[in-house]
Amino acid sequence: MTTMNAMAVHEFGPAENLIPTKLDLRDPAPGEVLIRIRAAAVNPADIGMREGRYAWPDPVRMPLVPGYDLAGVVEAGTDAFPPGTAVIGYTAHSQTQIGAYAEYTTLPERLVATAPTKLDWAEAAALPLAGLTAQTALHHLALAPGETLLVNRPGSAVGGFVVELARSRGIEVLTDVGDASGAAVDAALDVTGGATALAAFARVRDGGRYATVVPEFWIPGGQFTPARGIDPVTVFVNEAVGDLAELSRLAEAGTLTPRIAETLPLASAAEAHRRMQRGGALGKLVLLP
Ligand SMILES: NC(=O)c1ccc[n+]([C@@H]2O[C@H](COP(=O)([O-])OP(=O)(O)OC[C@H]3O[C@@H](n4cnc5c(N)ncnc54)[C@H](OP(=O)(O)O)[C@@H]3O)[C@@H](O)[C@H]2O)c1
């Protein structure tokens, strides 16, 4: 069996626990695609994963390769994705424990879409998790054209995609949270948590809609009491609600524009985690195998 290089944790802990690891390459089963990874985005969830704060439904298998997002080239494919096709992929890590911090991965077809030709590898790899989350959040908020949506962290990957998707659907987007005295909005999406989440909630009109993608700040019956006829929703990315192929088409059309802060070699995954935890990066950090 062929082996590949990956960055994996053998024991949960600090960034330096992410170490080079040789792993067996798995042959694709029928309906699966073997992808040579050209770029893997680093997401905030990868930090929790590496530290052991992540809630997988199944017992964790070590060594654990983090990473939800990838762009690459099909090595062994299917009718829909023949060898040589440039693709984006979403590893659905919480269910699969398959990670993208590696030279190769094998994914079922449903987690793969043709890559947009207008993006480079790093930009393409920044689409899946944040894009699927943005689509899932907008699905829950169910806004009609002309309604108003407040997004409290438009500079984040998820927030930025929500702004672009919502505007493309004729929704009026505001990004200045301000205070409760600002104009009331039909809906707010929280991408931050904490005080900014409360400020966004305060701006929603009575009977309006509110969703957060930051479950750490969700206290049922607590800070976001539904007293004003608002029923807050905690959004969890759902690849069956979102649509990878649509994300790719929208990026091709220039509607979705991923922002990249920096690319680093795959072997620098620990450094990428440290940089993300320091904060202040304007865009995604992306690993290049
Ligand atoms: N519910 C879901 O299914 C779902 C899916 C995807 C993302 N999310 C959440 O949505 C938020 C935005 O995600 P994103 O992909 O848009 O982020 P992003 O644009 O990639 O932002 C990354 C930034 O997050 C900040 N950060 C640093 N350490 C962090 C940590 N341990 N956890 C979280 N953020 C950290 C840093 O910025 P600053 O410190 O300078 O702000 C970093 O530059 C995150 O909280 C993420 O966990 C939820």
The ligand as an SDF file (V2000), in Angstrom:
LIG
                    3D

 48 52  0  0  0  0  0  0  0  0999 V2000
  -21.7040   26.4240   13.4390 N   0  0  0  0  0  0  0  0  0  0  0  0
  -21.0020   26.0260   12.4050 C   0  0  0  0  0  0  0  0  0  0  0  0
  -21.3370   25.0260   11.7590 O   0  0  0  0  0  0  0  0  0  0  0  0
  -19.7790   26.8100   12.0000 C   0  0  0  0  0  0  0  0  0  0  0  0
  -19.1400   26.5380   10.7900 C   0  0  0  0  0  0  0  0  0  0  0  0
  -18.0430   27.3280   10.4260 C   0  0  0  0  0  0  0  0  0  0  0  0
  -17.5830   28.3160   11.3000 C   0  0  0  0  0  0  0  0  0  0  0  0
  -18.1960   28.5130   12.4880 N   0  0  0  0  0  0  0  0  0  0  0  0
  -17.7280   29.5340   13.4400 C   0  0  0  0  0  0  0  0  0  0  0  0
  -17.8840   30.8020   12.8410 O   0  0  0  0  0  0  0  0  0  0  0  0
  -16.8530   31.6790   13.2970 C   0  0  0  0  0  0  0  0  0  0  0  0
  -16.1590   32.2910   12.1030 C   0  0  0  0  0  0  0  0  0  0  0  0
  -15.5530   31.2600   11.3230 O   0  0  0  0  0  0  0  0  0  0  0  0
  -14.7650   31.6540   10.0090 P   0  0  0  0  0  0  0  0  0  0  0  0
  -14.4160   30.4040    9.2920 O   0  0  0  0  0  0  0  0  0  0  0  0
  -15.5510   32.6900    9.3160 O   0  0  0  0  0  0  0  0  0  0  0  0
  -13.4600   32.2950   10.6040 O   0  0  0  0  0  0  0  0  0  0  0  0
  -12.2550   33.0230    9.8350 P   0  0  0  0  0  0  0  0  0  0  0  0
  -12.7320   34.0620    8.9110 O   0  0  0  0  0  0  0  0  0  0  0  0
  -11.3410   31.9950    9.2740 O   0  0  0  0  0  0  0  0  0  0  0  0
  -11.6150   33.7510   11.0440 O   0  0  0  0  0  0  0  0  0  0  0  0
  -10.5120   33.2360   11.6790 C   0  0  0  0  0  0  0  0  0  0  0  0
  -10.2570   34.2290   12.7620 C   0  0  0  0  0  0  0  0  0  0  0  0
  -10.8880   33.7280   13.9270 O   0  0  0  0  0  0  0  0  0  0  0  0
  -10.2070   34.2450   15.0480 C   0  0  0  0  0  0  0  0  0  0  0  0
   -9.7970   33.1520   15.9320 N   0  0  0  0  0  0  0  0  0  0  0  0
   -8.5910   32.9240   16.4630 C   0  0  0  0  0  0  0  0  0  0  0  0
   -8.5760   31.8430   17.2400 N   0  0  0  0  0  0  0  0  0  0  0  0
   -9.8060   31.3520   17.2080 C   0  0  0  0  0  0  0  0  0  0  0  0
  -10.4040   30.2360   17.8150 C   0  0  0  0  0  0  0  0  0  0  0  0
   -9.7410   29.4080   18.6390 N   0  0  0  0  0  0  0  0  0  0  0  0
  -11.7020   30.0040   17.5500 N   0  0  0  0  0  0  0  0  0  0  0  0
  -12.3950   30.8330   16.7630 C   0  0  0  0  0  0  0  0  0  0  0  0
  -11.8640   31.9170   16.1500 N   0  0  0  0  0  0  0  0  0  0  0  0
  -10.5860   32.1730   16.3700 C   0  0  0  0  0  0  0  0  0  0  0  0
   -9.0590   35.0040   14.5230 C   0  0  0  0  0  0  0  0  0  0  0  0
   -9.4280   36.3490   14.3050 O   0  0  0  0  0  0  0  0  0  0  0  0
   -9.5530   37.5110   15.4140 P   0  0  0  0  0  0  0  0  0  0  0  0
   -9.1400   36.9360   16.7440 O   0  0  0  0  0  0  0  0  0  0  0  0
   -8.6930   38.6160   14.9580 O   0  0  0  0  0  0  0  0  0  0  0  0
  -11.0100   37.8430   15.3540 O   0  0  0  0  0  0  0  0  0  0  0  0
   -8.8530   34.3650   13.1680 C   0  0  0  0  0  0  0  0  0  0  0  0
   -8.1230   35.1500   12.3000 O   0  0  0  0  0  0  0  0  0  0  0  0
  -15.9410   30.8320   14.1760 C   0  0  0  0  0  0  0  0  0  0  0  0
  -16.2860   31.0000   15.5210 O   0  0  0  0  0  0  0  0  0  0  0  0
  -16.2480   29.4080   13.7380 C   0  0  0  0  0  0  0  0  0  0  0  0
  -15.9770   28.4660   14.7360 O   0  0  0  0  0  0  0  0  0  0  0  0
  -19.2840   27.7840   12.8510 C   0  0  0  0  0  0  0  0  0  0  0  0
  1  2  1  0
  2  3  2  0
  2  4  1  0
  4  5  1  0
  4 48  2  0
  5  6  2  0
  6  7  1  0
  7  8  2  0
  8  9  1  0
  8 48  1  0
  9 10  1  0
  9 46  1  0
 10 11  1  0
 11 12  1  0
 11 44  1  0
 12 13  1  0
 13 14  1  0
 14 15  2  0
 14 16  1  0
 14 17  1  0
 17 18  1  0
 18 19  2  0
 18 20  1  0
 18 21  1  0
 21 22  1  0
 22 23  1  0
 23 24  1  0
 23 42  1  0
 24 25  1  0
 25 26  1  0
 25 36  1  0
 26 27  1  0
 26 35  1  0
 27 28  2  0
 28 29  1  0
 29 30  1  0
 29 35  2  0
 30 31  1  0
 30 32  2  0
 32 33  1  0
 33 34  2  0
 34 35  1  0
 36 37  1  0
 36 42  1  0
 37 38  1  0
 38 39  2  0
 38 40  1  0
 38 41  1  0
 42 43  1  0
 44 45  1  0
 44 46  1  0
 46 47  1  0
M  CHG  2   8   1  16  -1
M  END
$$$$
